[in-house]
Amino acid sequence: MAHRLSPEEIARQVGMHYGDPQAQLAGVKDDVADPPPHEPLYHIGLTGHFHKGALVAVRLDFSATAERMYVWNILAVDQAGNRVWYDQDLDAA
């Protein structure tokens, strides 16, 4: 069995990527990927002060694999809950 990354480890890396090393976990849900081998994954919510260029968001919601650092479907929203940006995966961010 591969080493599982904790949601906290993933959250720290994603928060740093978007400019907030102090981002806080707002929620975590364990899941598994649909196609076999049903890789373990998380659905994670982060709160903080995130930046992408001139854009600013206060929450990020995304999915992440638990056994390697891969993050996708990154939705950033503002204080009012409006979509600020969407990144298909962290590499495209």
Biopython code that builds the backbone (N, CA, C, O; Angstrom):
import numpy as np
from Bio.PDB.StructureBuilder import StructureBuilder

atoms = [
    (1, "MET", "N", (0.838, -1.181, 0.000)),
    (1, "MET", "CA", (0.000, 0.000, 0.000)),
    (1, "MET", "C", (0.889, 1.252, 0.000)),
    (1, "MET", "O", (1.842, 1.340, 0.774)),
    (2, "ALA", "N", (0.582, 2.185, -0.842)),
    (2, "ALA", "CA", (1.359, 3.412, -0.968)),
    (2, "ALA", "C", (1.125, 4.312, 0.249)),
    (2, "ALA", "O", (0.119, 4.207, 0.950)),
    (3, "HIS", "N", (2.086, 5.189, 0.465)),
    (3, "HIS", "CA", (1.955, 6.197, 1.534)),
    (3, "HIS", "C", (0.804, 7.131, 1.189)),
    (3, "HIS", "O", (0.721, 7.646, 0.074)),
    (4, "ARG", "N", (-0.072, 7.342, 2.144)),
    (4, "ARG", "CA", (-1.188, 8.290, 1.936)),
    (4, "ARG", "C", (-0.779, 9.674, 2.392)),
    (4, "ARG", "O", (-0.287, 9.857, 3.506)),
    (5, "LEU", "N", (-0.987, 10.641, 1.523)),
    (5, "LEU", "CA", (-0.805, 12.040, 1.911)),
    (5, "LEU", "C", (-1.984, 12.436, 2.778)),
    (5, "LEU", "O", (-3.113, 12.013, 2.527)),
    (6, "SER", "N", (-1.733, 13.230, 3.778)),
    (6, "SER", "CA", (-2.846, 13.707, 4.612)),
    (6, "SER", "C", (-3.510, 14.884, 3.912)),
    (6, "SER", "O", (-2.875, 15.568, 3.109)),
    (7, "PRO", "N", (-4.781, 15.123, 4.211)),
    (7, "PRO", "CA", (-5.439, 16.313, 3.662)),
    (7, "PRO", "C", (-4.690, 17.587, 4.048)),
    (7, "PRO", "O", (-4.652, 18.542, 3.272)),
    (8, "GLU", "N", (-4.099, 17.608, 5.237)),
    (8, "GLU", "CA", (-3.349, 18.781, 5.698)),
    (8, "GLU", "C", (-2.118, 19.035, 4.824)),
    (8, "GLU", "O", (-1.814, 20.182, 4.497)),
    (9, "GLU", "N", (-1.403, 17.952, 4.444)),
    (9, "GLU", "CA", (-0.233, 18.102, 3.567)),
    (9, "GLU", "C", (-0.642, 18.684, 2.219)),
    (9, "GLU", "O", (-0.001, 19.599, 1.703)),
    (10, "ILE", "N", (-1.717, 18.142, 1.659)),
    (10, "ILE", "CA", (-2.204, 18.601, 0.359)),
    (10, "ILE", "C", (-2.680, 20.050, 0.460)),
    (10, "ILE", "O", (-2.374, 20.869, -0.406)),
    (11, "ALA", "N", (-3.429, 20.363, 1.518)),
    (11, "ALA", "CA", (-3.951, 21.716, 1.707)),
    (11, "ALA", "C", (-2.818, 22.732, 1.806)),
    (11, "ALA", "O", (-2.914, 23.825, 1.248)),
    (12, "ARG", "N", (-1.759, 22.382, 2.507)),
    (12, "ARG", "CA", (-0.621, 23.297, 2.664)),
    (12, "ARG", "C", (0.010, 23.594, 1.303)),
    (12, "ARG", "O", (0.315, 24.746, 0.994)),
    (13, "GLN", "N", (0.206, 22.551, 0.491)),
    (13, "GLN", "CA", (0.831, 22.741, -0.815)),
    (13, "GLN", "C", (-0.063, 23.557, -1.754)),
    (13, "GLN", "O", (0.425, 24.429, -2.473)),
    (14, "VAL", "N", (-1.361, 23.275, -1.749)),
    (14, "VAL", "CA", (-2.290, 24.017, -2.605)),
    (14, "VAL", "C", (-2.380, 25.470, -2.129)),
    (14, "VAL", "O", (-2.351, 26.391, -2.946)),
    (15, "GLY", "N", (-2.488, 25.679, -0.823)),
    (15, "GLY", "CA", (-2.528, 27.034, -0.281)),
    (15, "GLY", "C", (-1.291, 27.829, -0.668)),
    (15, "GLY", "O", (-1.402, 28.988, -1.068)),
    (16, "MET", "N", (-0.114, 27.223, -0.555)),
    (16, "MET", "CA", (1.117, 27.904, -0.927)),
    (16, "MET", "C", (1.117, 28.222, -2.420)),
    (16, "MET", "O", (1.561, 29.299, -2.819)),
    (17, "HIS", "N", (0.635, 27.317, -3.237)),
    (17, "HIS", "CA", (0.592, 27.526, -4.684)),
    (17, "HIS", "C", (-0.223, 28.783, -5.027)),
    (17, "HIS", "O", (0.127, 29.528, -5.942)),
    (18, "TYR", "N", (-1.298, 29.001, -4.290)),
    (18, "TYR", "CA", (-2.167, 30.147, -4.541)),
    (18, "TYR", "C", (-1.893, 31.311, -3.593)),
    (18, "TYR", "O", (-2.724, 32.210, -3.462)),
    (19, "GLY", "N", (-0.745, 31.303, -2.938)),
    (19, "GLY", "CA", (-0.308, 32.470, -2.188)),
    (19, "GLY", "C", (-0.712, 32.561, -0.738)),
    (19, "GLY", "O", (-0.536, 33.618, -0.131)),
    (20, "ASP", "N", (-1.256, 31.485, -0.140)),
    (20, "ASP", "CA", (-1.625, 31.534, 1.275)),
    (20, "ASP", "C", (-1.101, 30.297, 2.007)),
    (20, "ASP", "O", (-1.781, 29.272, 2.058)),
    (21, "PRO", "N", (0.114, 30.390, 2.576)),
    (21, "PRO", "CA", (0.669, 29.244, 3.307)),
    (21, "PRO", "C", (-0.067, 28.948, 4.612)),
    (21, "PRO", "O", (0.169, 27.911, 5.232)),
    (22, "GLN", "N", (-0.961, 29.850, 5.036)),
    (22, "GLN", "CA", (-1.726, 29.662, 6.275)),
    (22, "GLN", "C", (-3.165, 29.224, 6.009)),
    (22, "GLN", "O", (-4.000, 29.293, 6.911)),
    (23, "ALA", "N", (-3.471, 28.779, 4.797)),
    (23, "ALA", "CA", (-4.837, 28.358, 4.447)),
    (23, "ALA", "C", (-5.329, 27.297, 5.433)),
    (23, "ALA", "O", (-4.553, 26.474, 5.920)),
    (24, "GLN", "N", (-6.622, 27.332, 5.714)),
    (24, "GLN", "CA", (-7.225, 26.421, 6.685)),
    (24, "GLN", "C", (-8.168, 25.438, 6.005)),
    (24, "GLN", "O", (-8.904, 25.806, 5.089)),
    (25, "LEU", "N", (-8.144, 24.197, 6.454)),
    (25, "LEU", "CA", (-9.092, 23.205, 5.948)),
    (25, "LEU", "C", (-10.500, 23.609, 6.363)),
    (25, "LEU", "O", (-10.748, 23.899, 7.534)),
    (26, "ALA", "N", (-11.419, 23.628, 5.404)),
    (26, "ALA", "CA", (-12.809, 23.945, 5.694)),
    (26, "ALA", "C", (-13.673, 22.689, 5.623)),
    (26, "ALA", "O", (-14.827, 22.697, 6.051)),
    (27, "GLY", "N", (-13.115, 21.625, 5.088)),
    (27, "GLY", "CA", (-13.843, 20.368, 4.996)),
    (27, "GLY", "C", (-13.079, 19.352, 4.177)),
    (27, "GLY", "O", (-12.370, 19.698, 3.232)),
    (28, "VAL", "N", (-13.234, 18.088, 4.553)),
    (28, "VAL", "CA", (-12.589, 16.989, 3.841)),
    (28, "VAL", "C", (-13.562, 15.828, 3.769)),
    (28, "VAL", "O", (-14.178, 15.456, 4.768)),
    (29, "LYS", "N", (-13.695, 15.256, 2.574)),
    (29, "LYS", "CA", (-14.512, 14.060, 2.399)),
    (29, "LYS", "C", (-13.658, 13.001, 1.720)),
    (29, "LYS", "O", (-13.090, 13.252, 0.657)),
    (30, "ASP", "N", (-13.561, 11.818, 2.323)),
    (30, "ASP", "CA", (-12.852, 10.689, 1.712)),
    (30, "ASP", "C", (-13.710, 10.089, 0.619)),
    (30, "ASP", "O", (-14.936, 10.046, 0.727)),
    (31, "ASP", "N", (-13.053, 9.622, -0.442)),
    (31, "ASP", "CA", (-13.764, 9.017, -1.568)),
    (31, "ASP", "C", (-12.797, 8.086, -2.276)),
    (31, "ASP", "O", (-11.641, 7.962, -1.871)),
    (32, "VAL", "N", (-13.258, 7.437, -3.321)),
    (32, "VAL", "CA", (-12.391, 6.636, -4.191)),
    (32, "VAL", "C", (-12.724, 6.978, -5.639)),
    (32, "VAL", "O", (-13.859, 7.327, -5.964)),
    (33, "ALA", "N", (-11.718, 6.872, -6.498)),
    (33, "ALA", "CA", (-11.906, 7.148, -7.921)),
    (33, "ALA", "C", (-12.806, 6.083, -8.532)),
    (33, "ALA", "O", (-12.785, 4.926, -8.112)),
    (34, "ASP", "N", (-13.596, 6.480, -9.525)),
    (34, "ASP", "CA", (-14.529, 5.553, -10.167)),
    (34, "ASP", "C", (-13.861, 4.407, -10.920)),
    (34, "ASP", "O", (-14.176, 3.244, -10.666)),
    (35, "PRO", "N", (-12.935, 4.713, -11.851)),
    (35, "PRO", "CA", (-12.372, 3.581, -12.592)),
    (35, "PRO", "C", (-11.424, 2.777, -11.711)),
    (35, "PRO", "O", (-10.696, 3.355, -10.905)),
    (36, "PRO", "N", (-11.421, 1.441, -11.850)),
    (36, "PRO", "CA", (-10.444, 0.643, -11.103)),
    (36, "PRO", "C", (-9.046, 1.155, -11.415)),
    (36, "PRO", "O", (-8.802, 1.568, -12.548)),
    (37, "PRO", "N", (-8.131, 1.148, -10.478)),
    (37, "PRO", "CA", (-8.148, 0.421, -9.210)),
    (37, "PRO", "C", (-8.774, 1.172, -8.037)),
    (37, "PRO", "O", (-8.416, 0.899, -6.891)),
    (38, "HIS", "N", (-9.681, 2.095, -8.275)),
    (38, "HIS", "CA", (-10.379, 2.818, -7.207)),
    (38, "HIS", "C", (-9.409, 3.494, -6.239)),
    (38, "HIS", "O", (-9.433, 3.261, -5.030)),
    (39, "GLU", "N", (-8.563, 4.330, -6.813)),
    (39, "GLU", "CA", (-7.558, 5.055, -6.049)),
    (39, "GLU", "C", (-8.229, 5.943, -4.996)),
    (39, "GLU", "O", (-9.204, 6.629, -5.303)),
    (40, "PRO", "N", (-7.718, 5.940, -3.757)),
    (40, "PRO", "CA", (-8.306, 6.799, -2.719)),
    (40, "PRO", "C", (-8.090, 8.271, -3.043)),
    (40, "PRO", "O", (-7.035, 8.663, -3.542)),
    (41, "LEU", "N", (-9.103, 9.079, -2.752)),
    (41, "LEU", "CA", (-8.988, 10.510, -3.003)),
    (41, "LEU", "C", (-9.759, 11.286, -1.963)),
    (41, "LEU", "O", (-10.522, 10.732, -1.172)),
    (42, "TYR", "N", (-9.536, 12.586, -1.987)),
    (42, "TYR", "CA", (-10.219, 13.505, -1.076)),
    (42, "TYR", "C", (-10.943, 14.575, -1.887)),
    (42, "TYR", "O", (-10.522, 14.921, -2.991)),
    (43, "HIS", "N", (-12.023, 15.087, -1.335)),
    (43, "HIS", "CA", (-12.644, 16.325, -1.791)),
    (43, "HIS", "C", (-12.355, 17.305, -0.652)),
    (43, "HIS", "O", (-12.762, 17.088, 0.489)),
    (44, "ILE", "N", (-11.649, 18.384, -0.984)),
    (44, "ILE", "CA", (-11.144, 19.289, 0.049)),
    (44, "ILE", "C", (-11.665, 20.710, -0.168)),
    (44, "ILE", "O", (-11.732, 21.196, -1.297)),
    (45, "GLY", "N", (-12.026, 21.355, 0.919)),
    (45, "GLY", "CA", (-12.364, 22.773, 0.912)),
    (45, "GLY", "C", (-11.328, 23.508, 1.747)),
    (45, "GLY", "O", (-10.982, 23.070, 2.845)),
    (46, "LEU", "N", (-10.832, 24.627, 1.226)),
    (46, "LEU", "CA", (-9.850, 25.455, 1.931)),
    (46, "LEU", "C", (-10.383, 26.877, 2.052)),
    (46, "LEU", "O", (-11.037, 27.380, 1.138)),
    (47, "THR", "N", (-10.110, 27.507, 3.153)),
    (47, "THR", "CA", (-10.400, 28.940, 3.282)),
    (47, "THR", "C", (-9.078, 29.669, 3.480)),
    (47, "THR", "O", (-8.123, 29.127, 4.036)),
    (48, "GLY", "N", (-9.048, 30.902, 3.014)),
    (48, "GLY", "CA", (-7.838, 31.709, 3.128)),
    (48, "GLY", "C", (-7.937, 32.917, 2.221)),
    (48, "GLY", "O", (-9.031, 33.382, 1.898)),
    (49, "HIS", "N", (-6.786, 33.419, 1.817)),
    (49, "HIS", "CA", (-6.708, 34.583, 0.927)),
    (49, "HIS", "C", (-5.854, 34.143, -0.267)),
    (49, "HIS", "O", (-4.625, 34.174, -0.207)),
    (50, "PHE", "N", (-6.516, 33.737, -1.340)),
    (50, "PHE", "CA", (-5.849, 33.128, -2.481)),
    (50, "PHE", "C", (-5.772, 34.098, -3.654)),
    (50, "PHE", "O", (-6.660, 34.926, -3.857)),
    (51, "HIS", "N", (-4.699, 33.978, -4.416)),
    (51, "HIS", "CA", (-4.467, 34.869, -5.557)),
    (51, "HIS", "C", (-4.164, 34.068, -6.813)),
    (51, "HIS", "O", (-3.503, 33.031, -6.771)),
    (52, "LYS", "N", (-4.662, 34.575, -7.924)),
    (52, "LYS", "CA", (-4.251, 34.105, -9.247)),
    (52, "LYS", "C", (-4.188, 35.355, -10.105)),
    (52, "LYS", "O", (-5.206, 35.838, -10.601)),
    (53, "GLY", "N", (-2.975, 35.873, -10.273)),
    (53, "GLY", "CA", (-2.830, 37.168, -10.922)),
    (53, "GLY", "C", (-3.507, 38.221, -10.068)),
    (53, "GLY", "O", (-3.237, 38.321, -8.871)),
    (54, "ALA", "N", (-4.395, 39.016, -10.680)),
    (54, "ALA", "CA", (-5.115, 40.062, -9.949)),
    (54, "ALA", "C", (-6.379, 39.531, -9.277)),
    (54, "ALA", "O", (-7.030, 40.254, -8.523)),
    (55, "LEU", "N", (-6.729, 38.272, -9.547)),
    (55, "LEU", "CA", (-7.942, 37.689, -8.972)),
    (55, "LEU", "C", (-7.702, 37.277, -7.526)),
    (55, "LEU", "O", (-6.613, 36.822, -7.175)),
    (56, "VAL", "N", (-8.722, 37.439, -6.691)),
    (56, "VAL", "CA", (-8.629, 37.088, -5.270)),
    (56, "VAL", "C", (-9.831, 36.230, -4.896)),
    (56, "VAL", "O", (-10.964, 36.538, -5.269)),
    (57, "ALA", "N", (-9.577, 35.156, -4.160)),
    (57, "ALA", "CA", (-10.641, 34.265, -3.686)),
    (57, "ALA", "C", (-10.437, 33.983, -2.204)),
    (57, "ALA", "O", (-9.330, 34.112, -1.681)),
    (58, "VAL", "N", (-11.528, 33.594, -1.529)),
    (58, "VAL", "CA", (-11.450, 33.272, -0.100)),
    (58, "VAL", "C", (-11.687, 31.789, 0.176)),
    (58, "VAL", "O", (-11.519, 31.331, 1.306)),
    (59, "ARG", "N", (-12.078, 31.038, -0.860)),
    (59, "ARG", "CA", (-12.299, 29.602, -0.687)),
    (59, "ARG", "C", (-11.884, 28.877, -1.959)),
    (59, "ARG", "O", (-12.106, 29.355, -3.072)),
    (60, "LEU", "N", (-11.270, 27.702, -1.763)),
    (60, "LEU", "CA", (-10.950, 26.794, -2.856)),
    (60, "LEU", "C", (-11.592, 25.453, -2.555)),
    (60, "LEU", "O", (-11.505, 24.956, -1.432)),
    (61, "ASP", "N", (-12.230, 24.873, -3.541)),
    (61, "ASP", "CA", (-12.763, 23.513, -3.434)),
    (61, "ASP", "C", (-12.132, 22.701, -4.551)),
    (61, "ASP", "O", (-12.094, 23.147, -5.698)),
    (62, "PHE", "N", (-11.631, 21.502, -4.223)),
    (62, "PHE", "CA", (-10.939, 20.698, -5.218)),
    (62, "PHE", "C", (-10.915, 19.227, -4.817)),
    (62, "PHE", "O", (-11.260, 18.864, -3.693)),
    (63, "SER", "N", (-10.503, 18.400, -5.759)),
    (63, "SER", "CA", (-10.297, 16.979, -5.510)),
    (63, "SER", "C", (-8.798, 16.709, -5.549)),
    (63, "SER", "O", (-8.055, 17.404, -6.243)),
    (64, "ALA", "N", (-8.356, 15.701, -4.804)),
    (64, "ALA", "CA", (-6.932, 15.361, -4.751)),
    (64, "ALA", "C", (-6.775, 13.870, -4.502)),
    (64, "ALA", "O", (-7.521, 13.276, -3.723)),
    (65, "THR", "N", (-5.790, 13.270, -5.177)),
    (65, "THR", "CA", (-5.486, 11.871, -4.899)),
    (65, "THR", "C", (-4.805, 11.787, -3.534)),
    (65, "THR", "O", (-4.119, 12.718, -3.111)),
    (66, "ALA", "N", (-5.002, 10.680, -2.866)),
    (66, "ALA", "CA", (-4.452, 10.512, -1.525)),
    (66, "ALA", "C", (-3.052, 9.896, -1.535)),
    (66, "ALA", "O", (-2.317, 10.018, -0.555)),
    (67, "GLU", "N", (-2.679, 9.238, -2.630)),
    (67, "GLU", "CA", (-1.411, 8.515, -2.644)),
    (67, "GLU", "C", (-0.316, 9.201, -3.450)),
    (67, "GLU", "O", (0.818, 8.724, -3.468)),
    (68, "ARG", "N", (-0.628, 10.305, -4.114)),
    (68, "ARG", "CA", (0.371, 11.102, -4.837)),
    (68, "ARG", "C", (-0.191, 12.512, -4.951)),
    (68, "ARG", "O", (-1.401, 12.718, -4.866)),
    (69, "MET", "N", (0.700, 13.479, -5.146)),
    (69, "MET", "CA", (0.252, 14.873, -5.186)),
    (69, "MET", "C", (-0.316, 15.190, -6.560)),
    (69, "MET", "O", (0.407, 15.604, -7.467)),
    (70, "TYR", "N", (-1.630, 14.989, -6.701)),
    (70, "TYR", "CA", (-2.336, 15.385, -7.919)),
    (70, "TYR", "C", (-3.649, 16.024, -7.494)),
    (70, "TYR", "O", (-4.445, 15.408, -6.785)),
    (71, "VAL", "N", (-3.874, 17.258, -7.929)),
    (71, "VAL", "CA", (-5.041, 18.045, -7.544)),
    (71, "VAL", "C", (-5.755, 18.497, -8.811)),
    (71, "VAL", "O", (-5.104, 18.920, -9.767)),
    (72, "TRP", "N", (-7.102, 18.414, -8.833)),
    (72, "TRP", "CA", (-7.859, 18.822, -10.015)),
    (72, "TRP", "C", (-9.212, 19.422, -9.618)),
    (72, "TRP", "O", (-9.614, 19.389, -8.455)),
    (73, "ASN", "N", (-9.900, 19.972, -10.630)),
    (73, "ASN", "CA", (-11.211, 20.617, -10.430)),
    (73, "ASN", "C", (-11.149, 21.659, -9.317)),
    (73, "ASN", "O", (-11.912, 21.605, -8.353)),
    (74, "ILE", "N", (-10.226, 22.608, -9.470)),
    (74, "ILE", "CA", (-10.007, 23.631, -8.445)),
    (74, "ILE", "C", (-10.933, 24.814, -8.723)),
    (74, "ILE", "O", (-10.749, 25.551, -9.692)),
    (75, "LEU", "N", (-11.916, 24.978, -7.869)),
    (75, "LEU", "CA", (-12.883, 26.071, -7.987)),
    (75, "LEU", "C", (-12.585, 27.099, -6.909)),
    (75, "LEU", "O", (-12.568, 26.780, -5.720)),
    (76, "ALA", "N", (-12.350, 28.335, -7.333)),
    (76, "ALA", "CA", (-12.081, 29.427, -6.398)),
    (76, "ALA", "C", (-13.294, 30.344, -6.361)),
    (76, "ALA", "O", (-13.834, 30.715, -7.403)),
    (77, "VAL", "N", (-13.723, 30.709, -5.143)),
    (77, "VAL", "CA", (-14.884, 31.584, -4.993)),
    (77, "VAL", "C", (-14.550, 32.765, -4.076)),
    (77, "VAL", "O", (-13.640, 32.704, -3.249)),
    (78, "ASP", "N", (-15.327, 33.844, -4.257)),
    (78, "ASP", "CA", (-15.137, 35.037, -3.434)),
    (78, "ASP", "C", (-16.045, 34.990, -2.201)),
    (78, "ASP", "O", (-16.740, 34.002, -1.963)),
    (79, "GLN", "N", (-16.023, 36.064, -1.433)),
    (79, "GLN", "CA", (-16.789, 36.136, -0.176)),
    (79, "GLN", "C", (-18.281, 35.902, -0.395)),
    (79, "GLN", "O", (-18.957, 35.344, 0.470)),
    (80, "ALA", "N", (-18.797, 36.329, -1.551)),
    (80, "ALA", "CA", (-20.226, 36.182, -1.850)),
    (80, "ALA", "C", (-20.560, 34.812, -2.445)),
    (80, "ALA", "O", (-21.723, 34.524, -2.727)),
    (81, "GLY", "N", (-19.541, 33.968, -2.635)),
    (81, "GLY", "CA", (-19.776, 32.642, -3.194)),
    (81, "GLY", "C", (-19.758, 32.600, -4.710)),
    (81, "GLY", "O", (-20.123, 31.587, -5.306)),
    (82, "ASN", "N", (-19.333, 33.696, -5.345)),
    (82, "ASN", "CA", (-19.254, 33.739, -6.805)),
    (82, "ASN", "C", (-17.954, 33.106, -7.296)),
    (82, "ASN", "O", (-16.902, 33.257, -6.675)),
    (83, "ARG", "N", (-18.045, 32.408, -8.402)),
    (83, "ARG", "CA", (-16.869, 31.792, -9.006)),
    (83, "ARG", "C", (-15.892, 32.885, -9.453)),
    (83, "ARG", "O", (-16.269, 33.818, -10.161)),
    (84, "VAL", "N", (-14.633, 32.752, -9.026)),
    (84, "VAL", "CA", (-13.592, 33.699, -9.402)),
    (84, "VAL", "C", (-12.715, 33.101, -10.492)),
    (84, "VAL", "O", (-12.386, 33.766, -11.475)),
    (85, "TRP", "N", (-12.339, 31.833, -10.308)),
    (85, "TRP", "CA", (-11.613, 31.116, -11.356)),
    (85, "TRP", "C", (-11.798, 29.626, -11.169)),
    (85, "TRP", "O", (-12.237, 29.159, -10.117)),
    (86, "TYR", "N", (-11.451, 28.886, -12.221)),
    (86, "TYR", "CA", (-11.506, 27.422, -12.202)),
    (86, "TYR", "C", (-10.251, 26.924, -12.907)),
    (86, "TYR", "O", (-9.967, 27.333, -14.034)),
    (87, "ASP", "N", (-9.503, 26.051, -12.258)),
    (87, "ASP", "CA", (-8.344, 25.416, -12.867)),
    (87, "ASP", "C", (-8.612, 23.926, -12.991)),
    (87, "ASP", "O", (-9.046, 23.274, -12.041)),
    (88, "GLN", "N", (-8.349, 23.405, -14.171)),
    (88, "GLN", "CA", (-8.582, 21.983, -14.405)),
    (88, "GLN", "C", (-7.700, 21.134, -13.504)),
    (88, "GLN", "O", (-8.154, 20.136, -12.945)),
    (89, "ASP", "N", (-6.433, 21.532, -13.364)),
    (89, "ASP", "CA", (-5.551, 20.858, -12.415)),
    (89, "ASP", "C", (-4.507, 21.853, -11.918)),
    (89, "ASP", "O", (-4.401, 22.964, -12.436)),
    (90, "LEU", "N", (-3.754, 21.455, -10.930)),
    (90, "LEU", "CA", (-2.806, 22.371, -10.297)),
    (90, "LEU", "C", (-1.713, 22.775, -11.274)),
    (90, "LEU", "O", (-1.235, 23.908, -11.217)),
    (91, "ASP", "N", (-1.304, 21.879, -12.172)),
    (91, "ASP", "CA", (-0.249, 22.201, -13.136)),
    (91, "ASP", "C", (-0.678, 23.326, -14.074)),
    (91, "ASP", "O", (0.155, 24.109, -14.531)),
    (92, "ALA", "N", (-1.974, 23.406, -14.361)),
    (92, "ALA", "CA", (-2.473, 24.436, -15.280)),
    (92, "ALA", "C", (-2.685, 25.768, -14.579)),
    (92, "ALA", "O", (-2.945, 26.784, -15.224)),
    (93, "ALA", "N", (-2.575, 25.760, -13.263)),
    (93, "ALA", "CA", (-2.890, 26.955, -12.463)),
    (93, "ALA", "C", (-1.948, 28.098, -12.666)),
    (93, "ALA", "O", (-2.112, 29.151, -12.050)),
]
sb = StructureBuilder()
sb.init_structure("model")
sb.init_model(0)
sb.init_chain("A")
sb.init_seg("    ")
for serial, (resi, resn, name, xyz) in enumerate(atoms, 1):
    if name == "N":
        sb.init_residue(resn, " ", resi, " ")
    sb.init_atom(name, np.array(xyz, "f"), 0.0, 1.0, " ", f" {name:<3s}", serial, name[0])
structure = sb.get_structure()
